[in-house]
């Protein structure tokens, strides 16, 4: 049996995913990172993208926007303003997210806002493909 740690994905409305994970790949703001049991503590903002969670009962893939992660040796908590199960992000829901990201890009006033909107558009285009 593989070693695990507690993983929680939380949005303002509810806990979206909670349980034991073997590993979690995160779209960190400075690059992708893989969290394993006994990882060194850290806090990081996340860029828009897909979180890939490996659990004993299978893999979960969640698209997040505006999120950050807190890592402890036995726990990973992701706080996300918006999060969607990738398997459910199809059709109209995906189009709505792309439209929202395009609107964010058009309304961006700083380089950082433009970067985040472009990252969201890139990640959503990859999901659409």
C-alpha positions as CSV (number, residue, x, y, z in Angstrom):
1,X,0.0,0.0,0.0
2,X,1.4,3.4,-1.0
3,X,2.0,6.1,1.6
4,X,-0.7,8.8,1.5
5,X,-1.5,12.3,2.9
6,X,-4.7,14.2,3.4
7,X,-5.8,16.3,0.5
8,X,-8.6,18.9,0.6
9,X,-9.8,21.2,-2.2
10,X,-12.0,23.9,-0.8
11,X,-14.0,26.7,-2.5
12,X,-16.0,29.5,-0.9
13,X,-19.2,27.4,-1.2
14,X,-18.0,23.9,-0.1
15,X,-15.4,21.3,0.2
16,X,-15.0,20.0,-3.3
17,X,-12.7,17.0,-2.7
18,X,-11.4,15.5,0.5
19,X,-9.6,12.3,1.3
20,X,-6.3,10.5,1.1
21,X,-3.9,11.1,-1.9
22,X,-0.8,9.3,-3.0
23,X,0.4,12.4,-5.0
24,X,-0.9,15.6,-6.3
25,X,0.4,17.6,-9.3
26,X,-0.2,21.4,-9.0
27,X,0.0,24.2,-11.5
28,X,2.2,26.4,-9.3
29,X,2.7,30.0,-10.3
30,X,6.4,29.4,-10.8
31,X,5.9,26.0,-12.5
32,X,4.3,22.6,-12.0
33,X,5.1,20.8,-8.8
34,X,4.3,17.3,-7.5
35,X,3.4,16.9,-3.9
36,X,4.2,13.6,-2.2
37,X,3.8,12.4,1.4
38,X,6.3,14.2,3.8
39,X,6.8,17.1,1.4
40,X,8.5,20.2,2.9
41,X,6.0,22.8,4.1
42,X,5.2,25.6,1.6
43,X,2.6,28.0,0.5
44,X,2.2,28.9,-3.2
45,X,-0.2,30.6,-5.5
46,X,-1.5,28.5,-8.3
47,X,-1.9,29.6,-11.9
48,X,-5.0,28.6,-13.8
49,X,-4.7,25.0,-14.7
50,X,-5.4,21.4,-13.8
51,X,-4.7,19.7,-10.5
52,X,-4.1,16.0,-11.0
53,X,-4.8,14.0,-7.8
54,X,-3.7,10.3,-7.6
55,X,-5.8,8.3,-5.1
56,X,-6.1,4.6,-4.4
57,X,-9.7,4.8,-5.8
58,X,-8.5,6.5,-9.0
59,X,-7.4,9.8,-10.5
60,X,-9.2,13.1,-10.2
61,X,-8.6,16.1,-12.4
62,X,-9.8,19.5,-11.4
63,X,-9.5,22.8,-13.2
64,X,-8.8,25.7,-10.9
65,X,-8.7,29.5,-11.3
66,X,-7.5,31.9,-8.6
67,X,-6.2,29.4,-6.1
68,X,-3.4,28.8,-3.7
69,X,-2.0,25.8,-1.9
70,X,-0.7,25.1,1.6
71,X,1.5,22.1,1.9
72,X,2.4,20.4,5.2
73,X,4.2,17.0,5.5
74,X,0.9,15.2,6.1
75,X,-1.6,17.5,4.4
76,X,-2.3,19.6,1.3
77,X,-5.0,22.1,1.2
78,X,-6.0,24.0,-2.0
79,X,-8.2,27.0,-1.6
80,X,-9.8,27.9,-4.9
81,X,-12.2,30.7,-5.9
82,X,-13.3,28.6,-8.8
83,X,-12.9,24.8,-9.4
84,X,-14.4,22.4,-11.9
85,X,-14.1,18.7,-12.3
86,X,-12.5,18.3,-15.7
87,X,-14.9,15.5,-16.7
88,X,-17.8,18.0,-16.2
89,X,-16.1,21.0,-17.9
90,X,-17.5,20.4,-21.4
91,X,-19.8,22.1,-23.9
92,X,-21.5,25.2,-22.5
93,X,-19.6,25.2,-19.2
94,X,-16.2,25.2,-21.0
95,X,-17.4,27.9,-23.4
96,X,-18.6,30.0,-20.5
97,X,-15.2,29.7,-18.7
98,X,-13.4,30.6,-22.0
99,X,-15.7,33.7,-22.4
100,X,-15.0,34.7,-18.8
101,X,-11.2,34.4,-19.3
102,X,-11.5,36.4,-22.6
103,X,-13.4,39.1,-20.7
104,X,-10.8,39.1,-17.9
105,X,-8.1,39.6,-20.6
106,X,-9.9,42.4,-22.3
107,X,-10.4,44.2,-18.9
108,X,-6.9,43.6,-17.6
109,X,-5.2,46.7,-16.5
110,X,-1.9,45.3,-15.3
111,X,0.7,42.9,-16.8
112,X,-0.1,40.4,-13.9
113,X,-3.8,40.4,-14.8
114,X,-3.0,39.9,-18.4
115,X,-0.6,37.0,-17.6
116,X,-3.2,35.3,-15.4
117,X,-6.0,35.7,-18.0
118,X,-3.6,34.3,-20.7
119,X,-2.7,31.3,-18.5
120,X,-6.4,30.6,-18.0
121,X,-7.1,30.8,-21.8
122,X,-4.2,28.5,-22.5
123,X,-5.3,25.9,-20.0
124,X,-8.9,26.0,-21.2
125,X,-7.8,25.7,-24.8
126,X,-5.8,22.6,-23.8
127,X,-8.9,21.1,-22.2
128,X,-11.0,21.9,-25.2
129,X,-8.5,20.1,-27.5
